[in-house]
Amino acid sequence: MNLICVGINHTTAPIEIREKLWFSAEEIRELLPVLRERFATECVLTSTCNRTELYMHPSAPSPDTAAVWKFLADRKNAGGQVGGEHFYVAAEGSAVAHLFSVASGIDSMVVGDVQILNQLKEAYALAQESGTTGTIFNKLFSHALHVGKRARTETEISEGAVSISYAAAELASRIFDDLSKRAALLIGAGETGKLTAKHLTSRNLGKLLLANRTRSKADELAEQLHGSVIPYEEFQNHIHDVDIIITAVDAPSYVITAAHLKRAMKERGNKPLFIIDIGLPRNVDPEANTIDNIFLHDIDALNHIIDNNVAHRREQIARVGEIVAEEAATFIGWHDSLQLTPTIQQLREQFESIRQSEVERLRHDFPPEKQEEIEMLTKRIVNKILHTPLVNLRNGTGEHSKEETHRKISVIRHLFGLDKKAT
């Protein structure tokens, strides 16, 4: 199998190096045909914040992988900052297993990353659009997407929140079964607060109110999330109107006190109120936890949930690894079968060529009436010589036949000089 992966990721380079090798979709679209022309018969380039990887079926039997990574670095004018120590190379079956590990989420910075599967899908679509995939890579990347889906279906590798914003939204979903009937108030339009609000609205939140010191930021976010803006100075008057509060403001003291909440709970008939305080310092008086039907969670509480979820995901790595190994063996077996038929055909052609040459050389030694008999006799001899080895090559020797097939094909092609003959 002639398959290579040349890459850089979070384990081999810091962010200041990785970002120099980040390629946009448009850059990838332009680059793929050039890569195919210079290095490969088929190729796919994927680039995210945590990795840039080129998968290729090299056009040369022994590709110069250093030339590949140097080309990628030079393309981004990063040759002076990026070196060979930042790159890794995986070949043949290891490249297949690596791709499947990436797709399944066990090679991600955040174990079980749910975004990487879509990112691989987009990279594959770009390569198809650019015409740089063929029989092998269409099969390889379709198989990788299958592995990713299987890992997430058969294991819990992607279960549980592993970010503050996602953990907050997940907790809210546990408190309230149907978010479509609930209203939320976001106080502060910082990055984590925005992400939390986005996660909530993606879960079919019924209504979103936004309050921010800078009105324009609130207006911009409200347009994105189809929410409504209220004046920052008046948000305390709306506490009783919502079921979920997200606070993410920079303030020297509590912006929501226990007194505010006691009054609001009376006005809302003591219905449950879920509060996510992600401010530093905290925005909500901790005494809120002493009030009935108020569920207050700060960053420490959310981090505890995240730590438990990360540990649980790591426990799934071994099981996902088994799926990756199983699926890699299946793909390698399929790939080896592509070589099996032409190898058998070339071997038969070689033996037939030898037979014909020898019969022709000695034809004058036999009378005309024996010519047909000599033809049949020599053909039978060749068929009998080839029968057993070809049957064993097709069928293998048992349960390890997939692993043995590639080795057998390589040995046969080397022994009989089939590769030299093909060139």
C-alpha positions in Angstrom: 0.0 0.0 0.0 1.4 3.3 -1.0 -0.3 5.8 1.3 1.2 8.7 3.1 0.1 11.3 5.7 2.3 14.3 6.3 1.0 16.5 9.2 1.4 18.9 12.0 -0.9 19.0 15.0 -1.3 20.0 18.7 1.1 17.3 19.9 4.0 18.4 17.6 3.7 22.2 17.5 2.4 25.0 19.6 -0.4 27.3 18.4 2.0 30.0 17.1 3.5 27.4 14.8 0.2 25.6 13.8 -1.5 28.9 12.8 1.3 29.6 10.3 0.3 26.3 8.5 -3.5 27.0 8.5 -5.0 26.9 5.0 -8.4 28.4 4.3 -10.9 26.5 2.1 -10.1 28.8 -0.8 -6.4 28.2 -0.4 -6.9 24.4 -0.2 -9.0 24.6 -3.4 -6.1 26.3 -5.2 -3.5 24.1 -3.7 -4.9 20.6 -4.3 -4.3 20.5 -8.1 -0.7 21.7 -7.5 -0.1 19.0 -4.9 -1.4 16.3 -7.2 0.8 17.5 -10.1 3.9 17.6 -7.9 3.5 14.7 -5.5 0.5 12.5 -5.8 -2.1 10.7 -7.9 -4.7 11.4 -5.2 -4.7 13.7 -2.2 -6.8 15.4 0.5 -5.7 18.3 2.6 -7.4 19.1 5.9 -6.6 22.2 8.0 -8.1 23.2 11.4 -6.9 25.2 14.4 -5.4 22.0 15.8 -4.0 20.3 12.7 -3.0 20.5 9.1 -2.6 17.1 7.4 -2.0 16.1 3.8 -3.1 12.6 2.9 -1.8 11.4 -0.5 -1.3 8.4 -2.7 2.2 9.3 -3.9 3.1 9.3 -7.6 6.6 8.1 -6.7 7.3 4.7 -5.1 9.5 6.3 -2.4 8.1 9.9 -1.9 10.3 12.6 -0.5 8.2 13.6 2.5 10.6 16.3 3.5 10.0 18.0 0.2 6.2 17.8 0.9 6.3 19.5 4.3 8.8 22.1 3.0 6.5 22.8 0.1 3.5 23.4 2.5 5.6 25.6 4.7 6.9 27.7 1.7 3.4 28.0 0.4 2.5 29.9 3.6 5.9 31.8 3.7 6.6 30.0 6.9 9.8 28.1 5.9 11.9 30.0 8.3 9.7 29.3 11.3 8.4 25.7 10.6 10.8 22.8 10.5 10.8 19.0 10.2 10.6 18.6 14.0 7.0 20.0 13.8 5.9 17.4 11.3 5.0 13.7 11.5 4.8 11.1 8.8 2.6 8.0 8.8 2.8 5.5 6.0 0.7 2.6 4.6 -1.5 1.0 7.3 -0.3 3.5 10.0 -1.6 6.3 7.8 -5.0 4.6 7.6 -5.1 4.0 11.3 -4.1 7.6 11.9 -6.9 9.0 9.7 -9.5 6.7 11.4 -8.2 7.8 14.8 -8.7 11.5 13.8 -12.2 10.8 12.5 -13.2 9.0 15.7 -12.0 11.8 17.9 -9.3 10.0 19.9 -6.5 12.0 18.2 -8.1 15.4 19.1 -6.9 17.9 21.6 -10.3 17.5 23.2 -11.0 13.8 23.3 -14.2 13.0 21.4 -14.2 16.3 19.5 -17.5 16.4 17.6 -16.3 19.0 15.1 -13.5 17.1 13.5 -15.8 14.7 11.7 -17.5 17.5 9.8 -14.1 19.1 9.2 -12.9 15.9 7.5 -16.1 15.7 5.6 -15.6 19.3 4.3 -11.9 18.5 3.4 -13.0 15.4 1.4 -15.7 17.4 -0.4 -13.1 20.0 -1.4 -10.9 17.3 -2.8 -13.7 15.8 -4.7 -14.6 19.2 -6.1 -11.0 19.7 -7.1 -10.8 16.3 -8.8 -8.0 15.0 -6.6 -9.7 11.9 -5.3 -10.2 8.6 -7.1 -11.0 5.0 -6.4 -8.7 4.7 -3.4 -9.4 8.0 -1.6 -13.1 7.9 -2.3 -13.1 4.6 -0.5 -10.7 5.7 2.2 -12.5 8.9 3.3 -16.0 7.3 3.0 -14.6 4.6 5.3 -13.2 7.2 7.7 -16.5 9.0 8.0 -18.1 5.6 8.7 -15.5 5.0 11.5 -16.2 8.4 13.0 -20.0 7.7 13.1 -19.5 4.2 14.4 -17.2 5.5 17.3 -19.8 8.0 18.4 -22.7 5.5 18.1 -21.1 2.5 19.7 -19.2 4.3 22.5 -19.5 7.4 24.7 -16.4 9.0 23.3 -18.3 12.3 22.6 -20.7 12.1 25.5 -20.8 14.9 28.2 -19.9 18.6 28.0 -16.2 19.5 27.9 -16.5 23.3 27.6 -18.0 25.8 30.1 -20.6 27.0 27.5 -21.7 23.5 26.5 -21.8 22.3 30.2 -24.1 25.2 31.1 -26.5 24.5 28.2 -26.5 20.8 29.1 -27.3 21.5 32.7 -30.2 23.8 31.6 -31.6 21.0 29.5 -31.6 18.7 32.5 -33.4 21.2 34.6 -36.0 21.9 32.0 -37.2 19.1 29.7 -38.6 21.4 27.0 -36.6 24.5 26.4 -39.0 25.7 23.8 -41.3 26.8 26.6 -38.6 28.6 28.5 -37.1 32.1 28.4 -33.4 33.0 29.1 -31.6 36.2 30.0 -28.0 36.8 29.0 -26.3 39.5 31.0 -23.0 40.4 29.3 -22.0 39.6 25.7 -18.6 38.1 26.3 -17.3 35.1 24.4 -18.3 32.4 26.9 -21.7 34.0 27.5 -22.3 34.3 23.8 -21.4 30.6 23.3 -23.7 29.5 26.1 -26.6 31.5 24.6 -25.8 29.9 21.2 -25.9 26.4 22.7 -29.2 27.2 24.4 -30.8 28.6 21.2 -29.6 25.6 19.3 -31.7 23.5 21.7 -34.8 25.3 20.6 -34.9 27.9 23.4 -38.3 29.7 23.4 -37.1 33.2 24.1 -33.8 35.1 24.6 -33.3 38.5 26.3 -29.9 40.2 26.1 -28.5 43.0 28.3 -25.0 44.4 27.8 -23.3 47.7 28.9 -22.4 48.3 25.2 -25.8 48.3 23.5 -24.3 47.7 20.0 -22.8 44.4 21.0 -26.1 43.2 22.4 -27.9 44.3 19.2 -25.5 42.4 17.1 -25.8 39.2 19.1 -29.6 39.6 19.3 -29.7 39.7 15.5 -27.6 36.5 15.2 -29.7 34.6 17.8 -33.1 36.1 17.1 -33.2 37.6 20.6 -34.5 40.8 22.2 -32.4 43.5 23.8 -33.3 45.2 27.1 -31.4 48.1 28.7 -28.5 46.9 30.9 -29.7 49.2 33.8 -33.1 47.5 33.8 -32.2 43.7 33.6 -33.0 43.2 37.3 -36.6 44.1 36.6 -36.8 41.2 34.1 -35.5 38.4 36.4 -39.0 37.2 37.2 -39.8 36.9 33.5 -37.2 34.3 32.6 -36.4 30.7 33.6 -32.6 30.8 32.9 -30.1 33.5 33.6 -26.5 33.6 32.3 -24.3 36.2 33.8 -20.9 37.0 32.2 -20.0 40.6 33.1 -16.9 42.2 34.6 -18.1 43.8 37.8 -16.5 44.6 41.2 -19.5 43.3 43.1 -22.5 41.1 42.7 -24.9 42.3 40.0 -27.6 40.0 41.3 -28.1 39.8 45.0 -30.1 37.4 47.2 -32.6 40.2 47.8 -33.1 40.6 44.0 -33.8 36.9 43.7 -36.1 36.6 46.7 -38.3 39.3 45.2 -38.2 37.8 41.7 -39.1 34.3 43.1 -42.2 35.8 44.7 -43.3 37.4 41.5 -42.8 34.2 39.5 -44.7 32.1 41.9 -41.6 30.2 43.1 -41.2 28.5 39.8 -37.6 27.0 39.3 -34.9 29.5 38.2 -31.6 28.2 36.7 -28.6 30.6 37.0 -25.3 30.1 35.3 -22.7 32.5 36.8 -19.6 32.5 34.6 -18.3 35.9 35.7 -14.9 36.4 37.3 -15.3 37.7 39.9 -18.7 36.0 40.5 -21.7 38.0 39.4 -24.4 36.4 41.6 -24.5 36.3 45.4 -23.8 32.7 46.5 -26.6 32.9 49.1 -28.9 32.4 46.1 -28.3 28.7 46.7 -30.2 28.9 50.0 -33.4 30.1 48.2 -35.8 27.3 47.2 -36.1 26.4 43.6 -33.0 28.4 42.5 -30.3 26.3 40.9 -27.0 28.3 40.9 -23.9 27.0 39.1 -20.6 28.9 39.0 -17.4 28.2 37.0 -16.0 25.8 39.6 -19.2 23.7 39.5 -19.1 23.6 35.7 -15.4 22.7 35.7 -16.1 19.8 38.0 -18.7 18.5 35.6 -16.3 19.0 32.7 -13.5 17.1 34.5 -15.7 14.2 35.2 -16.9 14.1 31.5 -13.3 14.3 30.2 -12.3 11.4 32.4 -15.3 9.4 31.2 -14.3 10.1 27.6 -10.8 9.0 28.2 -12.1 5.7 29.5 -13.7 5.1 26.0 -10.4 5.5 24.1 -9.5 1.8 24.3 -12.9 0.7 22.9 -12.6 3.2 20.1 -9.1 2.0 19.4 -10.5 -1.5 18.8 -13.0 -0.1 16.3 -10.2 1.8 14.5 -8.0 -1.3 14.3 -10.8 -3.4 13.1 -11.9 -0.9 10.4 -8.3 -0.3 9.3 -7.8 -4.0 8.8 -11.0 -4.0 6.7 -9.8 -1.2 4.5 -6.3 -2.6 4.1 -7.9 -5.9 3.1 -9.9 -4.1 0.4 -6.9 -2.2 -0.8 -4.8 -5.4 -1.0 -7.5 -7.0 -3.1 -7.0 -4.3 -5.7 -3.5 -5.6 -6.2 -4.5 -9.3 -6.1 -6.3 -9.5 -9.5 -3.6 -7.7 -11.5 -0.9 -9.7 -9.8 -2.5 -13.0 -10.8 -3.1 -11.7 -14.3 0.5 -10.6 -14.7 1.8 -13.8 -13.3 -0.3 -15.9 -15.7 0.9 -13.6 -18.6 4.5 -14.1 -17.6 4.3 -17.9 -17.4 2.3 -17.9 -20.7 5.0 -15.8 -22.4 7.7 -18.2 -21.2 5.7 -21.2 -22.4 5.1 -19.7 -25.8 8.7 -18.7 -26.2 10.0 -22.1 -25.4 7.4 -23.9 -27.6 8.3 -21.6 -30.5 12.0 -22.2 -30.0 11.6 -26.0 -30.2 8.7 -26.1 -32.6 10.9 -27.4 -35.5 11.9 -30.4 -33.4 8.4 -31.8 -33.5 6.4 -33.0 -36.5 3.3 -30.9 -37.6 0.9 -33.5 -36.3 2.3 -33.1 -32.8 2.2 -29.3 -32.6 -1.4 -29.1 -31.2 -0.5 -31.8 -28.6 2.6 -29.9 -27.5 0.5 -26.7 -27.1 -2.1 -28.5 -24.9 0.6 -30.3 -22.9 2.6 -27.2 -22.0 -0.5 -25.2 -21.2 -1.6 -28.0 -18.7 1.9 -28.0 -17.1 1.7 -24.2 -16.6 -1.8 -24.4 -15.2 -0.9 -27.1 -12.8 2.2 -25.2 -11.6 0.2 -22.1 -11.0 -3.0 -23.7 -9.6 -2.0 -24.2 -5.9 -0.1 -21.0 -5.3 -2.9 -18.9 -6.9 -5.6 -20.6 -4.9 -3.7 -20.0 -1.7 -3.1 -16.4 -2.7 -6.8 -15.8 -3.3 -8.1 -17.6 -0.3 -5.4 -17.0 2.3 -4.5 -19.5 5.0 -7.2 -18.7 7.6 -8.1 -16.0 10.0 -4.9 -14.0 9.4 -5.3 -13.9 5.6 -6.0 -10.2 5.5 -2.7 -9.4 7.2 -0.8 -11.9 5.1 -2.2 -10.9 1.7 -0.2 -7.7 1.2 3.1 -9.5 2.3 2.3 -12.4 -0.1 1.6 -10.1 -3.0 4.8 -8.1 -2.4 6.9 -11.3 -2.2 5.4 -12.7 -5.4 5.9 -9.5 -7.3 9.5 -9.3 -6.1 10.3 -12.9 -6.8 8.9 -12.9 -10.3 10.0 -9.3 -11.1 6.4 -8.2 -11.9 7.0 -4.5 -10.9 10.1 -4.2 -13.0 8.2 -5.8 -15.9 5.3 -3.4 -15.5 7.6 -0.4 -15.8 
